[in-house]
Amino acid sequence: MSDENGRAVYPSLRGKRVLVTGGGSGIGAGIVEAFVQQGSEVTFFDICDEDSEALAAQTGAKFERVDLTDIPATQATIRRAAEERGAFDVLVNNAANDDRHSIEEVTEAYWDNRLNVNLKHHFFCAQAVIPAMKSAGGGAIINLGSISWHLALPDLVLYQTAKAAIEGMTRALARDLGPDNIRVSCVVPGNVRTPRQLKWYTPEGEAEIVNAQCLKGRLVPEDVAALILFLASDDARLVTGHEHFVDAGWR
């Protein structure tokens, strides 16, 4: 099945309860929109009120203002949502921040902040949704990695450390949660054209990225969301424990 734009439609996603972190803008907003179009019941967390409120009004998704670095508050919000509206069937751990930084300027406080922003909440959001997923008979957790550490891009040492760890955490969670029919996968985007990424790249820089790709199209959030939809659907019922690249073959 496909929609009017030729995109796949997954009947198994209709009515599923989906939580997306960092869903207010960029790739996250594309993920929220894609699940809404599938007929899923979507909740997303973010701290950017203006973008998030506009997206919620546009899509009908539920916006919860949550600071993911506050783990107790984050887990309490997840548990409350599950009690009020039912267990989440799908968790998409998308939230991250790729601010550039040099080795010399990293302090212990900045180290802790960057790992809290880019890694820690992945585990604790998963921990919070798992009990209800188990009771419901299964679910899917999809973590967002990054092409950056595979390419060893400059000025991102802490971001890349966190993103590399996410792939290891994905495999460990998949092993531990497989007996409960909970699938855990990692999606690794390449350079996706979002307003934030355009802060870092000139048109010439974008052209260099496309030239380094095997496929010459420019990645957009919908391309990442398309793979996430598949991994969340019943079509991927035996897909778990691995990373899946959406990078147009960027090497």
Backbone bond lengths (Angstrom), bond angles and torsions (degrees), N, CA, C in turn:
res aa  C-N    CA-C-N  psi(-1)  N-CA   C-N-CA  omega(-1)  CA-C   N-CA-C  phi
1 M - - - 1.457 - - 1.527 109.81 -
2 S 1.337 116.23 147.53 1.449 120.47 177.05 1.519 109.07 -144.47
3 D 1.348 115.75 158.73 1.454 119.91 178.75 1.521 109.78 -89.27
4 E 1.341 116.08 -171.01 1.458 119.40 -176.31 1.516 112.87 -67.26
5 N 1.349 117.01 -17.13 1.462 121.16 177.90 1.520 112.59 -96.42
6 G 1.331 116.55 5.01 1.454 120.36 179.54 1.512 114.13 83.63
7 R 1.331 117.81 5.21 1.465 121.76 178.48 1.525 110.09 -79.75
8 A 1.332 115.70 147.67 1.465 120.19 -179.32 1.523 111.25 -65.38
9 V 1.325 115.17 144.49 1.455 122.63 174.02 1.525 108.02 -115.09
10 Y 1.337 116.75 129.83 1.462 122.10 -177.83 1.528 109.24 -111.55
11 P 1.320 117.98 103.03 1.467 119.58 179.81 1.524 113.05 -55.52
12 S 1.333 117.60 -30.05 1.469 120.08 -177.79 1.523 112.81 -68.70
13 L 1.330 118.12 -14.86 1.465 120.96 179.31 1.524 112.98 -88.78
14 R 1.329 117.24 -12.84 1.456 119.76 -179.15 1.536 109.63 -65.62
15 G 1.323 115.40 125.84 1.458 121.34 179.08 1.515 114.41 82.27
16 K 1.338 117.99 -4.90 1.464 119.41 178.90 1.520 110.18 -69.97
17 R 1.335 114.48 145.04 1.468 121.44 178.57 1.518 108.32 -90.05
18 V 1.330 116.34 120.74 1.460 122.59 -172.74 1.520 109.67 -123.32
19 L 1.335 116.40 134.40 1.461 122.46 173.70 1.525 108.63 -116.24
20 V 1.329 116.12 126.43 1.469 122.47 178.39 1.523 107.92 -120.09
21 T 1.327 117.63 123.43 1.461 120.30 175.08 1.527 109.29 -89.37
22 G 1.337 115.15 146.47 1.460 118.99 -177.72 1.519 112.00 61.82
23 G 1.330 116.26 39.71 1.456 120.43 -172.38 1.512 115.77 -90.39
24 G 1.320 118.92 4.89 1.455 120.32 -171.85 1.506 116.16 -80.28
25 S 1.328 117.86 -20.35 1.458 119.82 -176.54 1.526 109.38 -156.64
26 G 1.323 116.25 172.49 1.457 122.15 174.79 1.508 113.66 59.99
27 I 1.337 115.76 -138.94 1.458 121.08 179.71 1.527 110.07 -59.34
28 G 1.331 117.33 -40.35 1.460 120.77 -178.91 1.516 112.57 -58.76
29 A 1.332 116.82 -42.69 1.462 120.15 178.54 1.524 110.56 -64.01
30 G 1.332 116.97 -38.05 1.458 120.07 176.53 1.518 112.24 -62.64
31 I 1.327 116.37 -36.41 1.467 121.08 177.94 1.530 110.19 -67.88
32 V 1.329 116.38 -45.58 1.465 120.38 178.37 1.526 110.44 -57.75
33 E 1.315 116.72 -49.29 1.464 121.17 -179.24 1.524 111.38 -59.56
34 A 1.332 116.38 -41.49 1.466 119.90 -177.08 1.527 111.41 -65.36
35 F 1.329 117.56 -42.74 1.474 119.36 178.94 1.527 111.31 -67.90
36 V 1.328 117.51 -38.85 1.463 120.20 177.14 1.524 109.99 -59.63
37 Q 1.328 116.90 -42.18 1.456 120.84 179.21 1.528 112.35 -63.84
38 Q 1.333 116.72 -23.69 1.465 121.00 176.81 1.530 112.30 -82.44
39 G 1.319 116.97 -4.66 1.461 120.31 -177.64 1.512 113.22 86.39
40 S 1.331 117.36 15.91 1.463 120.96 177.41 1.526 109.88 -79.32
41 E 1.333 114.91 158.24 1.466 121.85 175.24 1.527 107.19 -96.87
42 V 1.326 116.31 107.29 1.463 121.55 -166.84 1.521 111.72 -108.52
43 T 1.334 114.84 131.62 1.460 123.26 168.87 1.521 107.20 -116.23
44 F 1.328 117.44 138.45 1.465 118.06 175.17 1.516 111.06 -134.10
45 F 1.339 114.66 146.07 1.459 123.16 178.60 1.521 109.19 -102.59
46 D 1.319 116.66 143.23 1.460 121.37 173.82 1.523 107.67 -167.63
47 I 1.343 115.56 170.54 1.463 120.24 175.37 1.524 111.53 -118.41
48 C 1.330 117.24 -0.65 1.464 121.87 178.75 1.528 108.61 -93.56
49 D 1.310 116.53 98.27 1.460 121.05 -170.62 1.523 113.14 -63.89
50 E 1.310 117.85 -48.00 1.467 120.28 -171.61 1.525 111.42 -62.41
51 D 1.325 117.01 -53.24 1.467 120.51 179.93 1.527 110.63 -61.79
52 S 1.325 116.65 -41.42 1.462 120.71 -175.69 1.520 111.93 -68.06
53 E 1.317 116.46 -42.19 1.460 119.20 179.42 1.526 111.07 -65.52
54 A 1.333 116.68 -37.23 1.462 120.08 177.37 1.518 110.89 -65.19
55 L 1.338 117.21 -41.66 1.457 121.03 179.34 1.521 111.22 -65.81
56 A 1.319 116.60 -41.64 1.466 120.46 178.38 1.524 110.95 -61.68
57 A 1.331 116.58 -42.45 1.462 120.09 178.98 1.525 111.28 -65.55
58 Q 1.320 116.00 -36.99 1.465 120.82 -177.88 1.526 112.38 -71.97
59 T 1.331 117.12 -38.63 1.468 121.17 -170.12 1.524 114.34 -105.21
60 G 1.320 117.33 -23.58 1.458 120.20 -172.43 1.513 113.37 86.35
61 A 1.334 117.93 0.36 1.460 120.94 174.69 1.524 109.45 -68.18
62 K 1.328 115.97 155.85 1.470 120.72 -178.87 1.526 109.87 -94.89
63 F 1.322 116.16 121.72 1.462 122.77 178.48 1.516 110.10 -94.69
64 E 1.336 115.81 127.74 1.472 122.09 173.08 1.526 107.25 -118.80
65 R 1.326 116.18 124.26 1.468 118.93 177.54 1.520 108.83 -78.41
66 V 1.315 116.67 108.51 1.458 122.46 -175.19 1.524 109.12 -135.15
67 D 1.331 116.43 127.70 1.465 122.47 172.08 1.522 106.81 -89.19
68 L 1.312 116.59 107.17 1.468 121.65 -173.16 1.524 113.20 -68.19
69 T 1.333 117.69 -13.67 1.464 118.74 175.83 1.525 111.55 -79.53
70 D 1.325 117.12 -11.13 1.473 122.02 173.87 1.533 106.42 -94.71
71 I 1.318 116.02 89.85 1.468 120.51 -171.98 1.531 112.60 -63.83
72 P 1.340 120.08 -46.43 1.470 118.25 179.36 1.520 113.15 -58.39
73 A 1.337 117.55 -42.83 1.464 120.42 179.81 1.516 111.10 -67.14
74 T 1.326 116.79 -39.10 1.465 121.03 179.12 1.520 110.82 -62.06
75 Q 1.329 116.41 -48.72 1.458 119.33 -178.80 1.529 111.38 -66.67
76 A 1.314 117.33 -35.56 1.459 120.13 178.32 1.530 110.68 -64.59
77 T 1.327 116.72 -39.04 1.466 120.55 178.72 1.525 110.76 -65.76
78 I 1.330 116.70 -40.74 1.467 120.15 178.50 1.522 110.82 -64.11
79 R 1.319 116.63 -45.60 1.464 119.62 -179.61 1.529 111.40 -64.30
80 R 1.338 116.20 -40.40 1.465 119.34 178.60 1.527 111.32 -63.42
81 A 1.322 116.15 -43.32 1.465 119.97 179.62 1.522 111.16 -62.17
82 A 1.334 116.27 -39.96 1.471 120.12 179.42 1.528 110.98 -66.98
83 E 1.323 116.48 -38.32 1.468 119.78 178.84 1.536 111.27 -67.82
84 E 1.331 116.21 -38.34 1.467 120.25 -175.77 1.523 112.55 -79.67
85 R 1.353 116.69 -38.85 1.466 119.10 -169.33 1.520 114.01 -124.33
86 G 1.336 117.03 2.06 1.454 119.77 178.94 1.512 112.51 104.01
87 A 1.322 116.06 160.33 1.461 122.42 -176.70 1.524 110.92 -62.12
88 F 1.326 115.91 145.28 1.458 119.76 172.09 1.523 108.99 -75.30
89 D 1.326 115.59 131.65 1.454 121.49 175.81 1.524 111.69 -86.39
90 V 1.332 115.72 -27.66 1.467 121.78 -175.74 1.520 108.86 -137.37
91 L 1.332 116.10 132.36 1.463 122.74 170.18 1.521 108.03 -117.39
92 V 1.326 116.95 125.93 1.462 121.78 173.27 1.518 107.86 -112.22
93 N 1.320 116.37 107.25 1.466 122.70 178.12 1.528 108.50 -84.16
94 N 1.326 115.86 91.63 1.463 120.88 -174.13 1.518 113.61 -107.12
95 A 1.324 118.46 -29.36 1.463 121.44 -169.46 1.529 112.13 -58.56
96 A 1.328 116.04 136.02 1.465 122.00 179.32 1.520 108.43 -167.42
97 N 1.331 116.13 169.40 1.451 121.82 176.96 1.522 108.28 -146.85
98 D 1.339 115.58 121.22 1.463 120.39 -173.98 1.521 112.70 -105.96
99 D 1.340 117.19 39.81 1.460 119.67 176.08 1.529 110.04 -56.33
100 R 1.323 115.14 138.44 1.465 120.16 -179.54 1.524 110.36 -75.90
101 H 1.348 115.47 150.07 1.451 120.60 179.64 1.520 109.17 -159.19
102 S 1.321 115.98 145.88 1.462 120.92 176.34 1.528 109.50 -91.83
103 I 1.319 116.61 162.40 1.465 121.21 177.00 1.529 109.91 -60.68
104 E 1.323 116.36 -41.85 1.459 120.92 -173.39 1.529 112.77 -64.61
105 E 1.314 118.39 -31.52 1.455 120.16 -174.94 1.523 113.63 -88.42
106 V 1.336 117.92 -2.60 1.460 120.37 -178.23 1.531 110.02 -76.42
107 T 1.319 115.64 123.36 1.458 122.41 172.75 1.527 108.37 -106.26
108 E 1.325 116.09 170.29 1.465 118.78 177.67 1.525 110.59 -61.76
109 A 1.315 117.27 -38.61 1.464 120.57 179.37 1.522 110.89 -64.82
110 Y 1.325 116.63 -41.18 1.467 119.76 -179.95 1.526 110.13 -68.36
111 W 1.340 117.12 -38.84 1.473 120.96 174.44 1.530 110.29 -54.51
112 D 1.331 116.04 -52.03 1.462 120.24 -178.90 1.531 110.79 -60.29
113 N 1.322 117.04 -42.98 1.460 120.83 -179.44 1.523 111.65 -62.34
114 R 1.318 117.52 -45.70 1.474 120.18 -176.89 1.523 111.66 -67.54
115 L 1.334 117.95 -38.18 1.461 118.98 177.80 1.526 111.46 -72.77
116 N 1.330 116.94 -31.10 1.464 119.25 174.03 1.522 111.12 -65.44
117 V 1.324 116.68 -42.02 1.463 122.06 -177.21 1.531 111.70 -71.88
118 N 1.333 116.94 -34.72 1.466 120.05 -169.34 1.528 115.92 -109.57
119 L 1.330 118.30 -10.13 1.465 119.74 -174.98 1.527 113.84 -136.65
120 K 1.299 117.53 -52.09 1.466 122.22 -167.78 1.528 112.70 -55.37
121 H 1.321 117.47 -45.33 1.471 120.32 -175.93 1.519 112.74 -66.62
122 H 1.349 118.09 -23.42 1.467 119.63 176.22 1.527 110.33 -57.22
123 F 1.320 115.31 -47.65 1.463 118.92 -178.69 1.523 111.41 -67.63
124 F 1.334 117.11 -46.50 1.460 118.84 -172.48 1.526 112.67 -75.39
125 C 1.313 118.43 -27.06 1.475 119.37 171.04 1.527 109.31 -67.60
126 A 1.330 116.49 -43.01 1.466 119.50 176.73 1.525 110.49 -60.49
127 Q 1.318 116.64 -45.62 1.467 120.42 -179.82 1.527 111.02 -56.89
128 A 1.342 116.20 -37.11 1.463 119.74 -176.92 1.522 113.07 -74.47
129 V 1.344 118.49 -32.05 1.473 119.63 -178.33 1.525 112.38 -86.79
130 I 1.320 117.56 -19.07 1.467 120.56 -171.83 1.532 114.01 -61.35
131 P 1.338 120.54 -46.29 1.472 117.80 -177.17 1.522 113.72 -56.93
132 A 1.326 117.38 -44.32 1.462 120.02 179.83 1.530 111.22 -69.45
133 M 1.333 117.03 -35.71 1.467 120.10 175.64 1.531 110.32 -61.05
134 K 1.320 116.45 -44.07 1.457 120.05 178.70 1.526 110.58 -59.98
135 S 1.328 116.53 -45.44 1.464 120.28 -179.23 1.519 111.70 -63.50
136 A 1.359 116.10 -31.03 1.464 120.96 -178.97 1.523 112.88 -82.99
137 G 1.327 116.47 -7.06 1.463 119.43 178.48 1.509 115.62 96.48
138 G 1.345 117.26 8.43 1.453 119.07 175.90 1.511 112.60 141.06
139 G 1.314 115.38 -178.85 1.456 121.36 -179.49 1.511 110.16 172.94
140 A 1.333 115.31 -171.17 1.462 121.01 -179.47 1.519 109.72 -137.82
141 I 1.326 116.15 133.37 1.457 123.12 174.28 1.525 106.94 -117.45
142 I 1.312 116.56 125.97 1.463 121.08 -177.65 1.520 108.05 -123.99
143 N 1.318 115.81 116.96 1.454 122.46 -179.85 1.525 109.64 -98.14
144 L 1.319 116.32 145.62 1.463 121.45 177.22 1.523 109.76 -98.48
145 G 1.321 115.85 118.91 1.452 121.63 174.01 1.518 110.18 -94.05
146 S 1.336 116.41 -150.11 1.465 120.51 179.55 1.522 109.82 -159.77
147 I 1.319 115.55 141.80 1.463 121.36 174.24 1.527 111.33 -67.53
148 S 1.338 117.18 -18.31 1.467 120.79 -168.61 1.517 113.09 -57.23
149 W 1.349 117.17 -44.14 1.469 117.39 -176.49 1.511 111.47 -76.84
150 H 1.318 118.62 -24.71 1.468 120.79 174.63 1.531 111.07 -67.98
151 L 1.332 116.41 -28.92 1.462 121.39 179.13 1.525 112.44 -97.60
152 A 1.344 117.14 -8.70 1.468 121.97 -176.49 1.529 110.71 53.86
153 L 1.333 115.74 56.52 1.458 120.55 178.28 1.529 110.05 -70.72
154 P 1.320 118.66 153.03 1.474 120.80 -175.43 1.519 112.98 -78.10
155 D 1.343 114.75 156.71 1.468 123.86 170.64 1.517 113.62 63.13
156 L 1.333 116.95 33.60 1.463 121.17 -179.63 1.529 111.38 -140.92
157 V 1.313 118.12 32.28 1.462 120.02 -169.67 1.533 112.37 -59.76
158 L 1.327 118.83 -41.98 1.460 119.48 -178.55 1.521 111.55 -74.61
159 Y 1.305 116.97 -40.97 1.471 120.97 176.51 1.523 109.75 -59.41
160 Q 1.324 116.89 -44.48 1.460 120.15 -178.35 1.522 111.76 -70.20
161 T 1.311 117.54 -33.34 1.463 120.54 175.22 1.523 110.03 -61.13
162 A 1.335 116.15 -45.82 1.467 120.53 179.57 1.524 111.06 -64.46
163 K 1.321 116.78 -43.94 1.460 120.20 -176.22 1.528 111.73 -68.27
164 A 1.327 117.16 -34.56 1.468 120.10 174.94 1.525 110.20 -65.27
165 A 1.320 116.81 -39.97 1.462 121.08 179.78 1.525 111.55 -64.26
166 I 1.323 117.18 -33.02 1.462 120.43 -179.56 1.520 110.83 -61.15
167 E 1.314 117.59 -37.10 1.467 119.57 178.98 1.530 111.00 -66.67
168 G 1.329 117.41 -39.18 1.467 119.67 176.03 1.513 111.87 -66.80
169 M 1.334 117.17 -41.10 1.456 121.16 178.45 1.524 110.72 -63.11
170 T 1.330 117.02 -37.92 1.465 121.41 178.44 1.518 110.93 -57.98
171 R 1.309 116.66 -47.31 1.469 120.10 -178.85 1.525 111.32 -65.56
172 A 1.329 116.98 -40.35 1.469 120.30 -179.49 1.530 111.10 -66.20
173 L 1.327 117.12 -44.32 1.464 120.16 179.52 1.529 110.89 -65.48
174 A 1.326 116.26 -38.57 1.472 119.28 179.97 1.525 110.70 -60.91
175 R 1.310 116.87 -40.18 1.477 120.60 179.26 1.524 110.53 -65.95
176 D 1.333 116.50 -47.65 1.467 120.04 -175.99 1.526 112.78 -69.86
177 L 1.335 117.44 -31.08 1.465 120.80 -173.03 1.524 113.73 -99.79
178 G 1.322 116.99 -7.98 1.459 119.90 179.85 1.521 113.89 -55.66
179 P 1.329 119.59 -42.93 1.470 119.71 178.92 1.527 113.97 -60.35
180 D 1.332 116.83 -20.28 1.465 120.74 178.02 1.529 112.39 -97.03
181 N 1.335 116.37 12.92 1.461 121.84 178.54 1.529 112.33 62.23
182 I 1.327 116.39 32.54 1.465 121.85 174.58 1.520 108.02 -106.69
183 R 1.316 115.97 118.10 1.456 121.76 -179.39 1.531 109.46 -91.07
184 V 1.323 116.88 141.93 1.464 121.28 179.45 1.524 108.26 -132.39
185 S 1.312 116.09 119.95 1.458 121.42 -178.36 1.521 110.06 -131.08
186 C 1.332 115.45 165.04 1.461 121.38 178.21 1.525 108.66 -127.28
187 V 1.317 116.23 128.20 1.462 121.71 175.26 1.523 108.09 -102.98
188 V 1.325 116.58 129.82 1.456 123.06 -175.91 1.533 108.71 -112.99
189 P 1.334 117.22 98.47 1.465 118.49 179.18 1.530 111.23 -76.68
190 G 1.327 114.71 151.82 1.452 120.55 168.12 1.520 109.17 -83.49
191 N 1.317 116.78 -144.43 1.456 120.00 178.49 1.520 109.00 -87.20
192 V 1.322 115.59 109.92 1.460 122.17 -174.18 1.518 108.85 -101.84
193 R 1.312 115.93 133.28 1.463 121.04 -175.92 1.529 109.82 -76.36
194 T 1.320 115.78 102.94 1.462 123.05 176.22 1.522 107.42 -131.27
195 P 1.334 118.72 162.43 1.467 119.80 176.85 1.524 112.83 -55.20
196 R 1.346 116.67 -36.64 1.467 118.68 179.29 1.523 111.66 -65.47
197 Q 1.334 116.96 -44.61 1.460 119.53 -178.85 1.529 111.84 -65.28
198 L 1.323 116.64 -29.70 1.460 119.63 179.15 1.528 111.88 -67.73
199 K 1.355 116.95 -14.10 1.464 120.23 173.37 1.520 111.21 -66.05
200 W 1.332 115.99 -30.08 1.457 119.99 -171.98 1.533 113.04 -97.98
201 Y 1.335 117.57 -18.91 1.466 119.75 -171.26 1.515 112.13 -122.10
202 T 1.324 115.79 132.29 1.459 121.81 170.34 1.528 108.37 -80.47
203 P 1.331 118.76 167.19 1.467 119.63 174.10 1.531 112.35 -54.41
204 E 1.331 116.27 -35.70 1.460 119.49 178.18 1.528 110.78 -67.12
205 G 1.345 115.93 -38.19 1.460 119.84 178.06 1.514 111.71 -66.63
206 E 1.326 116.53 -40.15 1.458 120.21 175.95 1.528 110.62 -60.77
207 A 1.316 116.29 -42.10 1.465 120.35 -179.79 1.527 110.85 -63.01
208 E 1.330 117.46 -36.04 1.460 120.70 177.61 1.521 111.08 -64.80
209 I 1.341 116.91 -40.41 1.462 120.74 178.79 1.520 110.25 -62.72
210 V 1.334 116.19 -49.21 1.468 120.16 -179.61 1.517 110.24 -60.08
211 N 1.316 117.25 -39.12 1.462 120.74 179.68 1.523 111.63 -64.29
212 A 1.351 117.04 -30.09 1.467 120.88 179.72 1.523 112.46 -81.46
213 Q 1.326 117.70 -10.80 1.458 121.97 179.02 1.523 110.60 -83.44
214 C 1.336 115.98 148.68 1.460 119.41 173.05 1.524 110.65 -66.74
215 L 1.340 115.46 -41.64 1.461 121.56 175.97 1.519 107.88 -100.48
216 K 1.318 117.28 139.20 1.465 120.40 -167.09 1.522 114.84 -95.90
217 G 1.336 117.83 7.54 1.458 119.62 175.96 1.512 111.64 -76.00
218 R 1.330 115.87 159.29 1.473 121.37 177.99 1.516 108.57 -94.25
219 L 1.326 116.75 122.10 1.457 121.36 -179.65 1.522 111.49 -65.78
220 V 1.335 116.12 139.34 1.462 122.76 176.56 1.526 107.71 -129.73
221 P 1.349 118.79 164.93 1.458 120.49 -176.82 1.520 114.57 -53.45
222 E 1.323 118.59 -34.74 1.465 121.00 -179.71 1.516 112.25 -59.96
223 D 1.338 117.02 -30.19 1.466 119.98 179.52 1.523 111.10 -68.15
224 V 1.312 116.88 -39.01 1.459 121.21 177.25 1.527 109.99 -70.13
225 A 1.325 116.09 -43.53 1.462 120.61 -179.02 1.524 111.37 -61.06
226 A 1.331 117.39 -34.71 1.470 120.41 -178.30 1.519 111.58 -60.14
227 L 1.335 117.30 -41.12 1.458 120.28 178.73 1.526 110.91 -71.58
228 I 1.316 116.79 -38.08 1.463 120.44 179.10 1.526 110.47 -62.95
229 L 1.321 117.47 -40.77 1.467 120.22 177.54 1.520 110.91 -58.47
230 F 1.322 117.24 -44.86 1.462 120.22 178.82 1.523 110.80 -60.19
231 L 1.331 116.96 -48.15 1.466 120.55 -177.07 1.525 111.95 -64.71
232 A 1.327 117.40 -28.33 1.462 121.07 178.73 1.521 112.61 -81.43
233 S 1.317 117.34 -18.55 1.465 121.59 -173.70 1.521 112.02 -84.38
234 D 1.319 115.74 167.26 1.459 120.75 176.83 1.526 112.11 -68.05
235 D 1.330 117.56 -17.71 1.466 120.37 176.37 1.529 111.14 -61.24
236 A 1.345 116.55 -24.27 1.466 121.91 179.86 1.524 111.08 -102.29
237 R 1.320 117.77 33.78 1.463 121.75 -171.18 1.523 113.43 -61.25
238 L 1.332 118.48 -23.50 1.462 121.27 178.88 1.528 112.06 -119.15
239 V 1.325 116.13 26.63 1.469 121.56 177.57 1.523 108.26 -107.76
240 T 1.315 116.71 116.44 1.470 120.45 -179.40 1.520 110.33 -161.01
241 G 1.329 116.12 159.00 1.454 121.90 168.73 1.510 116.75 80.49
242 H 1.333 117.72 11.13 1.469 119.27 -176.59 1.519 111.17 -134.20
243 E 1.349 114.43 164.64 1.455 120.50 173.75 1.527 108.84 -98.14
244 H 1.336 115.28 145.55 1.459 122.25 -177.06 1.526 108.00 -129.55
245 F 1.326 116.55 122.49 1.458 121.60 -172.96 1.523 111.84 -89.64
246 V 1.344 115.22 137.99 1.464 122.23 168.26 1.530 105.54 -125.80
247 D 1.327 116.35 81.42 1.479 119.31 -171.90 1.518 113.13 -135.35
248 A 1.343 117.49 9.09 1.462 121.89 -178.31 1.520 112.10 57.79
249 G 1.341 115.81 22.54 1.467 119.45 179.70 1.522 113.25 73.16
250 W 1.348 115.94 40.44 1.483 120.68 -178.39 1.535 109.47 -77.64
251 R 1.309 115.66 116.97 1.470 120.80 -178.81 1.519 110.63 -140.56
